[in-house]
Amino acid sequence: MPEKTSDIWWLFSRQTVVISTKESVLNAAMLMKNRNFRHLPVIAESGKILGIISVQDIIDSLNLTMESFATAEDVKVSLQIPVEHLMTVQPIAVEPGDGLREVIKKFSFHNVGALPVVNMLGVVEGIITLRDLVSLMGTSSSPLNVQVSEIMNSNVTTAGPGTTLGQAVKLMSEKRVRRLPVVTEGGELSGVLTNKDVIRHIARIMNGGPSSPGFDRRISELMTADVITIGSEEDVRVAANQMTTFGVGGLVVNDLPSHKIGLVTERDLIRTLPSKRGIDFLMSSMQYETEAEDAMSRVRSFTQD
């Protein structure tokens, strides 16, 4: 393996956007929406890591709020609480001198979507995301001889086109999922609703007046209709390449019997694959050419995760 796998300094984004503990959850959500992020490190004035907040944390908060309050205005008020009330405290982190193996272990064993990179004083210096690792897998065209069916999730939570956004938020929170394939009564895939779609709609609610569409809106109006799919017999290298190319965190598997829907996600590639084939296998799948590093740097200048 290249020597660079012994030090992750080359891998992580050093233009990391952070947020303070007293910033509102609403501000965090808008920052995530505007910058297309899924995670924000939460820091003290000194820059020391205190926690991390994710889109999923905001979805969970929305679900709790909607169980008690019904109106969009109530939801607006609930989003004004400081992020310190939602963040994960003492998040799993890595240091610049840690190697790629250590990074993979932490992603795999702790089931997290992002790892802040901190120095010896605990000051945030960057962040590594699942997308960074998937991008490494996607730089090569050589097959790994592992089919998508080996690591995909075939027990997928779906929703119908008539499902309201409030119902979808409840499903996402309770089932711990970031995306909901939208399936017609006849079993036909019509779209996908992601937690980022929810955040985008929150932005519209915040910018609108009292009569702006709320959480009773049908998800068929909010979902992504142009769904990127993959076959269950495709190589997982193809899945990594498609996720990298299209900038998505998951692909719908739509060739299963009886109109059944499957999903393969970044977490499946980085967590499930090593559990089945071992960390050494995943490490070997991330061999890259030197010029690929420059390409990744350009990508990270536009998107954090």
C-alpha positions in Angstrom: 0.0 0.0 0.0 1.2 3.6 -0.5 3.1 5.2 2.3 0.3 7.8 2.6 -2.0 5.3 4.2 0.2 5.6 7.4 -0.9 9.2 7.8 -4.3 10.7 7.0 -3.1 14.3 6.7 -3.5 14.1 2.9 -7.1 12.8 3.2 -9.1 15.1 5.3 -10.7 18.5 4.5 -8.9 21.4 6.3 -11.5 24.0 5.3 -13.9 22.6 7.9 -17.0 24.6 8.8 -17.7 24.5 12.5 -20.4 25.9 14.7 -20.6 27.1 18.4 -22.7 25.5 21.1 -25.0 28.5 21.4 -25.9 28.7 17.7 -29.5 27.6 17.0 -30.4 24.3 15.5 -32.1 26.3 12.8 -28.8 28.0 11.9 -27.1 24.6 11.8 -29.8 23.3 9.5 -29.5 26.3 7.2 -25.7 26.0 7.1 -26.0 22.3 6.2 -28.5 23.1 3.5 -26.5 25.9 2.0 -23.1 24.1 2.1 -24.5 20.6 1.3 -23.0 19.1 4.6 -24.4 16.3 6.8 -22.2 17.0 9.8 -20.9 20.0 11.7 -18.3 19.9 14.5 -19.4 21.9 17.5 -16.5 23.8 19.2 -15.7 26.0 22.1 -14.2 29.5 21.6 -10.8 28.0 21.8 -11.6 25.8 18.8 -11.6 22.6 21.0 -14.1 19.9 19.9 -17.1 19.7 22.2 -19.5 17.7 20.0 -20.9 17.1 16.5 -24.4 17.6 15.1 -25.8 15.8 12.1 -28.8 16.0 9.8 -30.1 12.9 11.5 -30.0 14.7 14.9 -32.2 17.5 13.4 -34.6 14.9 12.0 -34.9 13.3 15.4 -35.6 16.7 17.0 -38.3 17.4 14.4 -40.0 14.1 15.1 -40.1 14.8 18.9 -41.5 18.3 18.2 -44.2 17.1 15.9 -45.4 14.5 18.4 -46.3 17.4 20.7 -47.1 20.3 18.3 -49.0 20.5 15.1 -48.2 23.7 13.3 -45.2 24.8 11.2 -44.8 27.8 13.5 -44.3 25.5 16.5 -41.6 23.7 14.6 -39.9 27.0 13.8 -39.8 27.9 17.5 -38.5 24.5 18.4 -35.6 24.9 16.0 -34.4 28.0 17.9 -32.8 25.9 20.7 -29.0 25.8 20.9 -27.2 23.0 19.2 -25.7 21.9 22.5 -29.0 20.4 23.3 -28.9 18.1 20.3 -25.2 17.4 19.6 -23.4 14.2 20.3 -20.9 15.0 23.0 -17.4 13.6 23.1 -17.6 12.5 19.5 -15.3 9.8 18.1 -12.3 11.6 16.5 -8.9 11.0 14.9 -5.6 12.8 14.9 -3.6 13.9 11.8 -1.0 11.2 12.5 -3.4 8.4 12.5 -3.4 6.0 9.6 -6.1 5.0 7.2 -6.5 1.6 9.0 -7.4 3.4 12.2 -9.9 5.6 10.4 -11.6 2.6 8.8 -11.7 0.9 12.2 -13.5 3.8 13.8 -16.0 4.2 11.0 -16.7 0.5 11.1 -16.9 -0.1 14.8 -18.6 3.1 15.9 -21.1 3.4 12.9 -20.5 7.1 12.5 -20.8 9.2 9.3 -17.9 11.6 10.0 -14.8 11.8 12.1 -13.5 15.2 13.3 -9.7 15.5 13.0 -8.2 17.1 16.1 -4.7 17.9 17.3 -3.2 17.0 20.7 -5.1 19.9 22.3 -8.4 18.7 21.0 -8.7 21.6 18.5 -10.5 20.8 15.3 -8.2 20.8 12.2 -10.5 19.0 9.7 -13.0 16.3 9.1 -13.1 12.9 7.4 -16.4 11.6 6.1 -17.7 8.4 4.6 -17.8 10.1 1.3 -14.0 10.7 1.4 -13.4 7.0 1.8 -16.0 6.0 -0.8 -14.2 8.4 -3.2 -11.0 6.4 -2.7 -12.8 3.2 -3.7 -14.4 4.9 -6.7 -11.1 6.1 -8.3 -10.3 2.7 -9.7 -12.1 0.8 -12.4 -10.8 -2.7 -11.5 -13.6 -4.9 -10.0 -13.4 -6.1 -6.4 -15.4 -9.3 -7.3 -18.0 -8.5 -4.6 -21.5 -8.1 -5.8 -23.8 -5.4 -4.4 -26.2 -8.1 -3.2 -23.5 -9.2 -0.7 -23.6 -5.9 1.3 -26.9 -4.2 0.4 -29.8 -3.9 2.7 -32.8 -5.8 1.3 -35.1 -5.0 4.3 -35.8 -1.4 3.3 -38.2 1.0 4.8 -40.3 2.6 2.0 -43.1 5.1 1.8 -46.0 5.8 -0.5 -46.3 9.0 -2.7 -49.2 10.1 -0.5 -47.2 10.0 2.7 -46.9 13.4 4.4 -43.6 15.0 5.2 -44.5 14.7 8.9 -45.1 11.0 8.6 -41.8 10.6 6.6 -39.9 12.4 9.3 -41.3 10.0 11.9 -40.3 7.0 9.8 -36.8 8.4 9.3 -36.3 9.0 13.0 -37.8 5.8 14.3 -36.3 3.5 11.7 -32.9 5.3 11.8 -32.7 5.8 8.0 -31.5 8.7 5.9 -33.5 8.0 2.8 -36.9 6.6 1.9 -37.6 5.0 -1.5 -41.0 6.2 -2.6 -43.0 3.2 -4.0 -46.4 3.2 -5.6 -49.2 0.7 -4.6 -48.2 -1.4 -7.6 -44.6 -1.6 -6.4 -43.1 0.8 -8.9 -40.3 3.1 -7.7 -41.3 6.7 -8.2 -38.6 8.6 -6.2 -36.5 8.9 -3.1 -36.9 11.3 -0.1 -33.7 12.0 1.8 -33.1 13.8 5.1 -31.4 16.5 3.0 -34.7 17.0 1.2 -36.4 17.5 4.6 -33.8 20.1 5.5 -34.4 21.9 2.2 -38.1 22.0 2.9 -37.5 23.4 6.4 -35.6 26.2 4.7 -38.6 27.0 2.6 -40.9 27.0 5.6 -38.5 29.4 7.5 -38.4 31.8 4.5 -42.1 31.7 4.0 -45.0 33.2 5.8 -47.6 31.6 8.1 -49.4 30.1 5.1 -46.3 28.5 3.6 -46.6 24.7 3.1 -45.8 22.8 6.2 -45.3 19.1 7.2 -48.6 18.0 5.8 -47.2 18.3 2.3 -47.0 15.1 0.3 -43.5 13.7 -0.2 -44.3 13.1 -3.9 -43.9 16.9 -4.2 -40.5 17.0 -2.4 -38.8 13.8 -3.4 -36.0 13.3 -5.9 -37.8 11.7 -8.9 -34.7 11.0 -11.0 -33.4 8.1 -8.9 -29.9 6.6 -9.5 -30.2 2.9 -9.4 -27.8 -0.1 -9.6 -28.2 -3.8 -10.2 -27.8 -6.3 -7.4 -25.2 -8.2 -9.5 -23.0 -5.2 -10.1 -19.6 -5.0 -8.5 -19.4 -2.8 -5.4 -16.6 -0.8 -7.2 -19.3 0.3 -9.6 -21.5 1.4 -6.6 -18.6 3.4 -5.2 -17.9 5.0 -8.5 -21.6 6.0 -9.0 -21.9 7.5 -5.5 -18.7 9.5 -6.1 -19.7 10.6 -9.6 -23.3 11.7 -8.7 -22.5 12.9 -5.2 -25.0 10.7 -3.4 -24.7 8.6 -0.3 -26.8 5.7 -1.5 -28.2 3.9 -4.5 -31.5 2.1 -4.9 -31.3 -1.6 -6.0 -34.3 -2.0 -8.3 -33.9 -5.4 -9.9 -35.0 -7.7 -7.1 -37.9 -10.2 -7.5 -41.5 -9.1 -6.9 -40.8 -5.4 -7.1 -38.8 -5.5 -3.9 -36.5 -2.6 -3.3 -32.9 -2.7 -2.0 -30.4 0.0 -0.9 -26.6 0.1 -0.9 -25.1 3.0 0.9 -21.8 4.6 1.9 -22.1 2.9 5.3 -22.5 -0.5 3.6 -19.3 0.1 1.6 -17.2 1.2 4.6 -18.9 -0.7 7.5 -20.6 -3.9 6.0 -17.9 -4.7 3.5 -15.0 -5.0 6.0 -17.3 -7.0 8.4 -17.7 -9.6 5.6 -14.3 -9.4 3.9 -12.0 -7.9 6.5 -10.3 -4.5 6.9 -7.4 -5.6 4.8 -9.7 -6.2 1.9 -11.2 -2.7 2.2 -7.7 -1.2 2.5 -6.6 -2.8 -0.7 -9.7 -1.5 -2.5 -8.6 2.0 -1.7 -5.3 1.9 -3.6 -5.2 5.0 -5.7 -3.0 6.9 -8.2 -1.2 10.0 -7.0 -3.1 12.3 -9.3 -6.4 11.1 -7.7 -5.4 13.0 -4.6 -5.5 16.3 -6.5 -8.9 15.5 -7.9 -10.2 14.7 -4.4 -8.8 18.0 -3.1 -10.7 19.9 -5.7 -13.9 18.0 -4.8 -13.5 18.8 -1.1 -13.1 22.5 -1.8 -16.8 22.4 -2.9 -18.3 19.9 -0.5 -17.4 18.9 3.0 -19.4 15.7 3.2 
